[in-house]
Amino acid sequence: MRRCEVDQLDSARTWWVPAVVSPQRDWAGAPGCRRGARYMVHRDTLRVSRDEFEPFDCEFSCLRWIMLNKVHLSRTLPGAQVRAVPLDRWLLGLE
């Protein structure tokens, strides 16, 4: 996995990431987490991560990736809704 360096991204554009909120405590997608914990989904592993992610350059690309991987995401992240969110708002806790 590759860690994205947020400070190296072009701040003049909006970057998008697939994100998820844990639906329950000790959720299967992130064992040991608390209910409501927020994560991004790593493109390669389809698993949650707090700091290893690769942003998409537009919302459409992110949504397309989510739809193409919907079956695998539902297995890896049961009971949670994966959605496309703006990276800056997600990191600030506004989304």
Phi and psi restraints in degrees (range 20) as a CNS / XPLOR table:
assign (resid 1 and name C) (resid 2 and name N)
       (resid 2 and name CA) (resid 2 and name C) 1.0 -114.3 20.0 2
assign (resid 2 and name N) (resid 2 and name CA)
       (resid 2 and name C) (resid 3 and name N) 1.0 134.0 20.0 2
assign (resid 2 and name C) (resid 3 and name N)
       (resid 3 and name CA) (resid 3 and name C) 1.0 -87.5 20.0 2
assign (resid 3 and name N) (resid 3 and name CA)
       (resid 3 and name C) (resid 4 and name N) 1.0 128.8 20.0 2
assign (resid 3 and name C) (resid 4 and name N)
       (resid 4 and name CA) (resid 4 and name C) 1.0 -79.7 20.0 2
assign (resid 4 and name N) (resid 4 and name CA)
       (resid 4 and name C) (resid 5 and name N) 1.0 130.7 20.0 2
assign (resid 4 and name C) (resid 5 and name N)
       (resid 5 and name CA) (resid 5 and name C) 1.0 -92.9 20.0 2
assign (resid 5 and name N) (resid 5 and name CA)
       (resid 5 and name C) (resid 6 and name N) 1.0 102.1 20.0 2
assign (resid 5 and name C) (resid 6 and name N)
       (resid 6 and name CA) (resid 6 and name C) 1.0 -58.8 20.0 2
assign (resid 6 and name N) (resid 6 and name CA)
       (resid 6 and name C) (resid 7 and name N) 1.0 -37.9 20.0 2
assign (resid 6 and name C) (resid 7 and name N)
       (resid 7 and name CA) (resid 7 and name C) 1.0 -69.6 20.0 2
assign (resid 7 and name N) (resid 7 and name CA)
       (resid 7 and name C) (resid 8 and name N) 1.0 -10.6 20.0 2
assign (resid 7 and name C) (resid 8 and name N)
       (resid 8 and name CA) (resid 8 and name C) 1.0 -96.1 20.0 2
assign (resid 8 and name N) (resid 8 and name CA)
       (resid 8 and name C) (resid 9 and name N) 1.0 -4.6 20.0 2
assign (resid 8 and name C) (resid 9 and name N)
       (resid 9 and name CA) (resid 9 and name C) 1.0 -78.5 20.0 2
assign (resid 9 and name N) (resid 9 and name CA)
       (resid 9 and name C) (resid 10 and name N) 1.0 149.4 20.0 2
assign (resid 9 and name C) (resid 10 and name N)
       (resid 10 and name CA) (resid 10 and name C) 1.0 -67.9 20.0 2
assign (resid 10 and name N) (resid 10 and name CA)
       (resid 10 and name C) (resid 11 and name N) 1.0 114.2 20.0 2
assign (resid 10 and name C) (resid 11 and name N)
       (resid 11 and name CA) (resid 11 and name C) 1.0 -76.7 20.0 2
assign (resid 11 and name N) (resid 11 and name CA)
       (resid 11 and name C) (resid 12 and name N) 1.0 -7.2 20.0 2
assign (resid 11 and name C) (resid 12 and name N)
       (resid 12 and name CA) (resid 12 and name C) 1.0 -82.0 20.0 2
assign (resid 12 and name N) (resid 12 and name CA)
       (resid 12 and name C) (resid 13 and name N) 1.0 -7.7 20.0 2
assign (resid 12 and name C) (resid 13 and name N)
       (resid 13 and name CA) (resid 13 and name C) 1.0 -123.3 20.0 2
assign (resid 13 and name N) (resid 13 and name CA)
       (resid 13 and name C) (resid 14 and name N) 1.0 164.3 20.0 2
assign (resid 13 and name C) (resid 14 and name N)
       (resid 14 and name CA) (resid 14 and name C) 1.0 -95.3 20.0 2
assign (resid 14 and name N) (resid 14 and name CA)
       (resid 14 and name C) (resid 15 and name N) 1.0 126.9 20.0 2
assign (resid 14 and name C) (resid 15 and name N)
       (resid 15 and name CA) (resid 15 and name C) 1.0 -102.7 20.0 2
assign (resid 15 and name N) (resid 15 and name CA)
       (resid 15 and name C) (resid 16 and name N) 1.0 146.6 20.0 2
assign (resid 15 and name C) (resid 16 and name N)
       (resid 16 and name CA) (resid 16 and name C) 1.0 -120.9 20.0 2
assign (resid 16 and name N) (resid 16 and name CA)
       (resid 16 and name C) (resid 17 and name N) 1.0 144.6 20.0 2
assign (resid 16 and name C) (resid 17 and name N)
       (resid 17 and name CA) (resid 17 and name C) 1.0 -136.8 20.0 2
assign (resid 17 and name N) (resid 17 and name CA)
       (resid 17 and name C) (resid 18 and name N) 1.0 148.3 20.0 2
assign (resid 17 and name C) (resid 18 and name N)
       (resid 18 and name CA) (resid 18 and name C) 1.0 -77.3 20.0 2
assign (resid 18 and name N) (resid 18 and name CA)
       (resid 18 and name C) (resid 19 and name N) 1.0 131.9 20.0 2
assign (resid 18 and name C) (resid 19 and name N)
       (resid 19 and name CA) (resid 19 and name C) 1.0 -135.6 20.0 2
assign (resid 19 and name N) (resid 19 and name CA)
       (resid 19 and name C) (resid 20 and name N) 1.0 160.3 20.0 2
assign (resid 19 and name C) (resid 20 and name N)
       (resid 20 and name CA) (resid 20 and name C) 1.0 -148.7 20.0 2
assign (resid 20 and name N) (resid 20 and name CA)
       (resid 20 and name C) (resid 21 and name N) 1.0 150.8 20.0 2
assign (resid 20 and name C) (resid 21 and name N)
       (resid 21 and name CA) (resid 21 and name C) 1.0 -116.3 20.0 2
assign (resid 21 and name N) (resid 21 and name CA)
       (resid 21 and name C) (resid 22 and name N) 1.0 130.6 20.0 2
assign (resid 21 and name C) (resid 22 and name N)
       (resid 22 and name CA) (resid 22 and name C) 1.0 -64.8 20.0 2
assign (resid 22 and name N) (resid 22 and name CA)
       (resid 22 and name C) (resid 23 and name N) 1.0 128.2 20.0 2
assign (resid 22 and name C) (resid 23 and name N)
       (resid 23 and name CA) (resid 23 and name C) 1.0 -77.6 20.0 2
assign (resid 23 and name N) (resid 23 and name CA)
       (resid 23 and name C) (resid 24 and name N) 1.0 -14.0 20.0 2
assign (resid 23 and name C) (resid 24 and name N)
       (resid 24 and name CA) (resid 24 and name C) 1.0 -158.3 20.0 2
assign (resid 24 and name N) (resid 24 and name CA)
       (resid 24 and name C) (resid 25 and name N) 1.0 164.6 20.0 2
assign (resid 24 and name C) (resid 25 and name N)
       (resid 25 and name CA) (resid 25 and name C) 1.0 -67.3 20.0 2
assign (resid 25 and name N) (resid 25 and name CA)
       (resid 25 and name C) (resid 26 and name N) 1.0 143.0 20.0 2
assign (resid 25 and name C) (resid 26 and name N)
       (resid 26 and name CA) (resid 26 and name C) 1.0 54.2 20.0 2
assign (resid 26 and name N) (resid 26 and name CA)
       (resid 26 and name C) (resid 27 and name N) 1.0 44.2 20.0 2
assign (resid 26 and name C) (resid 27 and name N)
       (resid 27 and name CA) (resid 27 and name C) 1.0 -64.2 20.0 2
assign (resid 27 and name N) (resid 27 and name CA)
       (resid 27 and name C) (resid 28 and name N) 1.0 143.7 20.0 2
assign (resid 27 and name C) (resid 28 and name N)
       (resid 28 and name CA) (resid 28 and name C) 1.0 -60.3 20.0 2
assign (resid 28 and name N) (resid 28 and name CA)
       (resid 28 and name C) (resid 29 and name N) 1.0 -29.4 20.0 2
assign (resid 28 and name C) (resid 29 and name N)
       (resid 29 and name CA) (resid 29 and name C) 1.0 -72.4 20.0 2
assign (resid 29 and name N) (resid 29 and name CA)
       (resid 29 and name C) (resid 30 and name N) 1.0 -22.4 20.0 2
assign (resid 29 and name C) (resid 30 and name N)
       (resid 30 and name CA) (resid 30 and name C) 1.0 -151.4 20.0 2
assign (resid 30 and name N) (resid 30 and name CA)
       (resid 30 and name C) (resid 31 and name N) 1.0 76.5 20.0 2
assign (resid 30 and name C) (resid 31 and name N)
       (resid 31 and name CA) (resid 31 and name C) 1.0 -51.8 20.0 2
assign (resid 31 and name N) (resid 31 and name CA)
       (resid 31 and name C) (resid 32 and name N) 1.0 135.0 20.0 2
assign (resid 31 and name C) (resid 32 and name N)
       (resid 32 and name CA) (resid 32 and name C) 1.0 89.2 20.0 2
assign (resid 32 and name N) (resid 32 and name CA)
       (resid 32 and name C) (resid 33 and name N) 1.0 -2.0 20.0 2
assign (resid 32 and name C) (resid 33 and name N)
       (resid 33 and name CA) (resid 33 and name C) 1.0 -78.5 20.0 2
assign (resid 33 and name N) (resid 33 and name CA)
       (resid 33 and name C) (resid 34 and name N) 1.0 168.0 20.0 2
assign (resid 33 and name C) (resid 34 and name N)
       (resid 34 and name CA) (resid 34 and name C) 1.0 -95.5 20.0 2
assign (resid 34 and name N) (resid 34 and name CA)
       (resid 34 and name C) (resid 35 and name N) 1.0 160.0 20.0 2
assign (resid 34 and name C) (resid 35 and name N)
       (resid 35 and name CA) (resid 35 and name C) 1.0 -65.6 20.0 2
assign (resid 35 and name N) (resid 35 and name CA)
       (resid 35 and name C) (resid 36 and name N) 1.0 133.8 20.0 2
assign (resid 35 and name C) (resid 36 and name N)
       (resid 36 and name CA) (resid 36 and name C) 1.0 88.6 20.0 2
assign (resid 36 and name N) (resid 36 and name CA)
       (resid 36 and name C) (resid 37 and name N) 1.0 3.5 20.0 2
assign (resid 36 and name C) (resid 37 and name N)
       (resid 37 and name CA) (resid 37 and name C) 1.0 -64.3 20.0 2
assign (resid 37 and name N) (resid 37 and name CA)
       (resid 37 and name C) (resid 38 and name N) 1.0 141.0 20.0 2
assign (resid 37 and name C) (resid 38 and name N)
       (resid 38 and name CA) (resid 38 and name C) 1.0 -106.8 20.0 2
assign (resid 38 and name N) (resid 38 and name CA)
       (resid 38 and name C) (resid 39 and name N) 1.0 133.7 20.0 2
assign (resid 38 and name C) (resid 39 and name N)
       (resid 39 and name CA) (resid 39 and name C) 1.0 -138.8 20.0 2
assign (resid 39 and name N) (resid 39 and name CA)
       (resid 39 and name C) (resid 40 and name N) 1.0 157.2 20.0 2
assign (resid 39 and name C) (resid 40 and name N)
       (resid 40 and name CA) (resid 40 and name C) 1.0 -100.4 20.0 2
assign (resid 40 and name N) (resid 40 and name CA)
       (resid 40 and name C) (resid 41 and name N) 1.0 158.9 20.0 2
assign (resid 40 and name C) (resid 41 and name N)
       (resid 41 and name CA) (resid 41 and name C) 1.0 -106.4 20.0 2
assign (resid 41 and name N) (resid 41 and name CA)
       (resid 41 and name C) (resid 42 and name N) 1.0 127.0 20.0 2
assign (resid 41 and name C) (resid 42 and name N)
       (resid 42 and name CA) (resid 42 and name C) 1.0 -77.3 20.0 2
assign (resid 42 and name N) (resid 42 and name CA)
       (resid 42 and name C) (resid 43 and name N) 1.0 132.9 20.0 2
assign (resid 42 and name C) (resid 43 and name N)
       (resid 43 and name CA) (resid 43 and name C) 1.0 -59.8 20.0 2
assign (resid 43 and name N) (resid 43 and name CA)
       (resid 43 and name C) (resid 44 and name N) 1.0 -41.5 20.0 2
assign (resid 43 and name C) (resid 44 and name N)
       (resid 44 and name CA) (resid 44 and name C) 1.0 -79.4 20.0 2
assign (resid 44 and name N) (resid 44 and name CA)
       (resid 44 and name C) (resid 45 and name N) 1.0 -41.6 20.0 2
assign (resid 44 and name C) (resid 45 and name N)
       (resid 45 and name CA) (resid 45 and name C) 1.0 -92.9 20.0 2
assign (resid 45 and name N) (resid 45 and name CA)
       (resid 45 and name C) (resid 46 and name N) 1.0 -17.6 20.0 2
assign (resid 45 and name C) (resid 46 and name N)
       (resid 46 and name CA) (resid 46 and name C) 1.0 60.1 20.0 2
assign (resid 46 and name N) (resid 46 and name CA)
       (resid 46 and name C) (resid 47 and name N) 1.0 27.1 20.0 2
assign (resid 46 and name C) (resid 47 and name N)
       (resid 47 and name CA) (resid 47 and name C) 1.0 -115.0 20.0 2
assign (resid 47 and name N) (resid 47 and name CA)
       (resid 47 and name C) (resid 48 and name N) 1.0 162.8 20.0 2
assign (resid 47 and name C) (resid 48 and name N)
       (resid 48 and name CA) (resid 48 and name C) 1.0 -75.9 20.0 2
assign (resid 48 and name N) (resid 48 and name CA)
       (resid 48 and name C) (resid 49 and name N) 1.0 152.3 20.0 2
assign (resid 48 and name C) (resid 49 and name N)
       (resid 49 and name CA) (resid 49 and name C) 1.0 -154.8 20.0 2
assign (resid 49 and name N) (resid 49 and name CA)
       (resid 49 and name C) (resid 50 and name N) 1.0 149.7 20.0 2
assign (resid 49 and name C) (resid 50 and name N)
       (resid 50 and name CA) (resid 50 and name C) 1.0 -95.1 20.0 2
assign (resid 50 and name N) (resid 50 and name CA)
       (resid 50 and name C) (resid 51 and name N) 1.0 -25.8 20.0 2
assign (resid 50 and name C) (resid 51 and name N)
       (resid 51 and name CA) (resid 51 and name C) 1.0 -137.3 20.0 2
assign (resid 51 and name N) (resid 51 and name CA)
       (resid 51 and name C) (resid 52 and name N) 1.0 -1.3 20.0 2
assign (resid 51 and name C) (resid 52 and name N)
       (resid 52 and name CA) (resid 52 and name C) 1.0 -112.4 20.0 2
assign (resid 52 and name N) (resid 52 and name CA)
       (resid 52 and name C) (resid 53 and name N) 1.0 108.2 20.0 2
assign (resid 52 and name C) (resid 53 and name N)
       (resid 53 and name CA) (resid 53 and name C) 1.0 -158.2 20.0 2
assign (resid 53 and name N) (resid 53 and name CA)
       (resid 53 and name C) (resid 54 and name N) 1.0 163.3 20.0 2
assign (resid 53 and name C) (resid 54 and name N)
       (resid 54 and name CA) (resid 54 and name C) 1.0 -127.4 20.0 2
assign (resid 54 and name N) (resid 54 and name CA)
       (resid 54 and name C) (resid 55 and name N) 1.0 113.8 20.0 2
assign (resid 54 and name C) (resid 55 and name N)
       (resid 55 and name CA) (resid 55 and name C) 1.0 -73.6 20.0 2
assign (resid 55 and name N) (resid 55 and name CA)
       (resid 55 and name C) (resid 56 and name N) 1.0 155.7 20.0 2
assign (resid 55 and name C) (resid 56 and name N)
       (resid 56 and name CA) (resid 56 and name C) 1.0 -96.7 20.0 2
assign (resid 56 and name N) (resid 56 and name CA)
       (resid 56 and name C) (resid 57 and name N) 1.0 151.9 20.0 2
assign (resid 56 and name C) (resid 57 and name N)
       (resid 57 and name CA) (resid 57 and name C) 1.0 -83.9 20.0 2
assign (resid 57 and name N) (resid 57 and name CA)
       (resid 57 and name C) (resid 58 and name N) 1.0 -9.9 20.0 2
assign (resid 57 and name C) (resid 58 and name N)
       (resid 58 and name CA) (resid 58 and name C) 1.0 -151.8 20.0 2
assign (resid 58 and name N) (resid 58 and name CA)
       (resid 58 and name C) (resid 59 and name N) 1.0 158.6 20.0 2
assign (resid 58 and name C) (resid 59 and name N)
       (resid 59 and name CA) (resid 59 and name C) 1.0 -62.3 20.0 2
assign (resid 59 and name N) (resid 59 and name CA)
       (resid 59 and name C) (resid 60 and name N) 1.0 -40.1 20.0 2
assign (resid 59 and name C) (resid 60 and name N)
       (resid 60 and name CA) (resid 60 and name C) 1.0 -58.7 20.0 2
assign (resid 60 and name N) (resid 60 and name CA)
       (resid 60 and name C) (resid 61 and name N) 1.0 -45.4 20.0 2
assign (resid 60 and name C) (resid 61 and name N)
       (resid 61 and name CA) (resid 61 and name C) 1.0 -60.8 20.0 2
assign (resid 61 and name N) (resid 61 and name CA)
       (resid 61 and name C) (resid 62 and name N) 1.0 -41.2 20.0 2
assign (resid 61 and name C) (resid 62 and name N)
       (resid 62 and name CA) (resid 62 and name C) 1.0 -65.8 20.0 2
assign (resid 62 and name N) (resid 62 and name CA)
       (resid 62 and name C) (resid 63 and name N) 1.0 -46.9 20.0 2
assign (resid 62 and name C) (resid 63 and name N)
       (resid 63 and name CA) (resid 63 and name C) 1.0 -62.8 20.0 2
assign (resid 63 and name N) (resid 63 and name CA)
       (resid 63 and name C) (resid 64 and name N) 1.0 -39.4 20.0 2
assign (resid 63 and name C) (resid 64 and name N)
       (resid 64 and name CA) (resid 64 and name C) 1.0 -62.3 20.0 2
assign (resid 64 and name N) (resid 64 and name CA)
       (resid 64 and name C) (resid 65 and name N) 1.0 -44.5 20.0 2
assign (resid 64 and name C) (resid 65 and name N)
       (resid 65 and name CA) (resid 65 and name C) 1.0 -61.5 20.0 2
assign (resid 65 and name N) (resid 65 and name CA)
       (resid 65 and name C) (resid 66 and name N) 1.0 -41.9 20.0 2
assign (resid 65 and name C) (resid 66 and name N)
       (resid 66 and name CA) (resid 66 and name C) 1.0 -61.3 20.0 2
assign (resid 66 and name N) (resid 66 and name CA)
       (resid 66 and name C) (resid 67 and name N) 1.0 -45.6 20.0 2
assign (resid 66 and name C) (resid 67 and name N)
       (resid 67 and name CA) (resid 67 and name C) 1.0 -66.4 20.0 2
assign (resid 67 and name N) (resid 67 and name CA)
       (resid 67 and name C) (resid 68 and name N) 1.0 -39.2 20.0 2
assign (resid 67 and name C) (resid 68 and name N)
       (resid 68 and name CA) (resid 68 and name C) 1.0 -67.2 20.0 2
assign (resid 68 and name N) (resid 68 and name CA)
       (resid 68 and name C) (resid 69 and name N) 1.0 -26.1 20.0 2
assign (resid 68 and name C) (resid 69 and name N)
       (resid 69 and name CA) (resid 69 and name C) 1.0 -110.0 20.0 2
assign (resid 69 and name N) (resid 69 and name CA)
       (resid 69 and name C) (resid 70 and name N) 1.0 14.0 20.0 2
assign (resid 69 and name C) (resid 70 and name N)
       (resid 70 and name CA) (resid 70 and name C) 1.0 -53.8 20.0 2
assign (resid 70 and name N) (resid 70 and name CA)
       (resid 70 and name C) (resid 71 and name N) 1.0 -44.7 20.0 2
assign (resid 70 and name C) (resid 71 and name N)
       (resid 71 and name CA) (resid 71 and name C) 1.0 -63.7 20.0 2
assign (resid 71 and name N) (resid 71 and name CA)
       (resid 71 and name C) (resid 72 and name N) 1.0 -47.6 20.0 2
assign (resid 71 and name C) (resid 72 and name N)
       (resid 72 and name CA) (resid 72 and name C) 1.0 -66.9 20.0 2
assign (resid 72 and name N) (resid 72 and name CA)
       (resid 72 and name C) (resid 73 and name N) 1.0 -37.8 20.0 2
assign (resid 72 and name C) (resid 73 and name N)
       (resid 73 and name CA) (resid 73 and name C) 1.0 -65.1 20.0 2
assign (resid 73 and name N) (resid 73 and name CA)
       (resid 73 and name C) (resid 74 and name N) 1.0 -38.7 20.0 2
assign (resid 73 and name C) (resid 74 and name N)
       (resid 74 and name CA) (resid 74 and name C) 1.0 -67.5 20.0 2
assign (resid 74 and name N) (resid 74 and name CA)
       (resid 74 and name C) (resid 75 and name N) 1.0 -27.4 20.0 2
assign (resid 74 and name C) (resid 75 and name N)
       (resid 75 and name CA) (resid 75 and name C) 1.0 -77.4 20.0 2
assign (resid 75 and name N) (resid 75 and name CA)
       (resid 75 and name C) (resid 76 and name N) 1.0 -43.1 20.0 2
assign (resid 75 and name C) (resid 76 and name N)
       (resid 76 and name CA) (resid 76 and name C) 1.0 -74.9 20.0 2
assign (resid 76 and name N) (resid 76 and name CA)
       (resid 76 and name C) (resid 77 and name N) 1.0 -34.7 20.0 2
assign (resid 76 and name C) (resid 77 and name N)
       (resid 77 and name CA) (resid 77 and name C) 1.0 -124.4 20.0 2
assign (resid 77 and name N) (resid 77 and name CA)
       (resid 77 and name C) (resid 78 and name N) 1.0 65.4 20.0 2
assign (resid 77 and name C) (resid 78 and name N)
       (resid 78 and name CA) (resid 78 and name C) 1.0 -63.0 20.0 2
assign (resid 78 and name N) (resid 78 and name CA)
       (resid 78 and name C) (resid 79 and name N) 1.0 136.3 20.0 2
assign (resid 78 and name C) (resid 79 and name N)
       (resid 79 and name CA) (resid 79 and name C) 1.0 79.7 20.0 2
assign (resid 79 and name N) (resid 79 and name CA)
       (resid 79 and name C) (resid 80 and name N) 1.0 1.4 20.0 2
assign (resid 79 and name C) (resid 80 and name N)
       (resid 80 and name CA) (resid 80 and name C) 1.0 -113.7 20.0 2
assign (resid 80 and name N) (resid 80 and name CA)
       (resid 80 and name C) (resid 81 and name N) 1.0 150.7 20.0 2
assign (resid 80 and name C) (resid 81 and name N)
       (resid 81 and name CA) (resid 81 and name C) 1.0 -99.5 20.0 2
assign (resid 81 and name N) (resid 81 and name CA)
       (resid 81 and name C) (resid 82 and name N) 1.0 118.9 20.0 2
assign (resid 81 and name C) (resid 82 and name N)
       (resid 82 and name CA) (resid 82 and name C) 1.0 -87.5 20.0 2
assign (resid 82 and name N) (resid 82 and name CA)
       (resid 82 and name C) (resid 83 and name N) 1.0 129.6 20.0 2
assign (resid 82 and name C) (resid 83 and name N)
       (resid 83 and name CA) (resid 83 and name C) 1.0 -137.8 20.0 2
assign (resid 83 and name N) (resid 83 and name CA)
       (resid 83 and name C) (resid 84 and name N) 1.0 156.8 20.0 2
assign (resid 83 and name C) (resid 84 and name N)
       (resid 84 and name CA) (resid 84 and name C) 1.0 -83.5 20.0 2
assign (resid 84 and name N) (resid 84 and name CA)
       (resid 84 and name C) (resid 85 and name N) 1.0 127.9 20.0 2
assign (resid 84 and name C) (resid 85 and name N)
       (resid 85 and name CA) (resid 85 and name C) 1.0 -134.0 20.0 2
assign (resid 85 and name N) (resid 85 and name CA)
       (resid 85 and name C) (resid 86 and name N) 1.0 150.3 20.0 2
assign (resid 85 and name C) (resid 86 and name N)
       (resid 86 and name CA) (resid 86 and name C) 1.0 -67.2 20.0 2
assign (resid 86 and name N) (resid 86 and name CA)
       (resid 86 and name C) (resid 87 and name N) 1.0 129.3 20.0 2
assign (resid 86 and name C) (resid 87 and name N)
       (resid 87 and name CA) (resid 87 and name C) 1.0 -57.2 20.0 2
assign (resid 87 and name N) (resid 87 and name CA)
       (resid 87 and name C) (resid 88 and name N) 1.0 -46.1 20.0 2
assign (resid 87 and name C) (resid 88 and name N)
       (resid 88 and name CA) (resid 88 and name C) 1.0 -61.6 20.0 2
assign (resid 88 and name N) (resid 88 and name CA)
       (resid 88 and name C) (resid 89 and name N) 1.0 -42.8 20.0 2
assign (resid 88 and name C) (resid 89 and name N)
       (resid 89 and name CA) (resid 89 and name C) 1.0 -68.3 20.0 2
assign (resid 89 and name N) (resid 89 and name CA)
       (resid 89 and name C) (resid 90 and name N) 1.0 -35.4 20.0 2
assign (resid 89 and name C) (resid 90 and name N)
       (resid 90 and name CA) (resid 90 and name C) 1.0 -65.2 20.0 2
assign (resid 90 and name N) (resid 90 and name CA)
       (resid 90 and name C) (resid 91 and name N) 1.0 -46.1 20.0 2
assign (resid 90 and name C) (resid 91 and name N)
       (resid 91 and name CA) (resid 91 and name C) 1.0 -66.0 20.0 2
assign (resid 91 and name N) (resid 91 and name CA)
       (resid 91 and name C) (resid 92 and name N) 1.0 -28.6 20.0 2
assign (resid 91 and name C) (resid 92 and name N)
       (resid 92 and name CA) (resid 92 and name C) 1.0 -85.2 20.0 2
assign (resid 92 and name N) (resid 92 and name CA)
       (resid 92 and name C) (resid 93 and name N) 1.0 -5.8 20.0 2
assign (resid 92 and name C) (resid 93 and name N)
       (resid 93 and name CA) (resid 93 and name C) 1.0 79.3 20.0 2
assign (resid 93 and name N) (resid 93 and name CA)
       (resid 93 and name C) (resid 94 and name N) 1.0 18.5 20.0 2
assign (resid 93 and name C) (resid 94 and name N)
       (resid 94 and name CA) (resid 94 and name C) 1.0 -91.1 20.0 2
assign (resid 94 and name N) (resid 94 and name CA)
       (resid 94 and name C) (resid 95 and name N) 1.0 -13.6 20.0 2
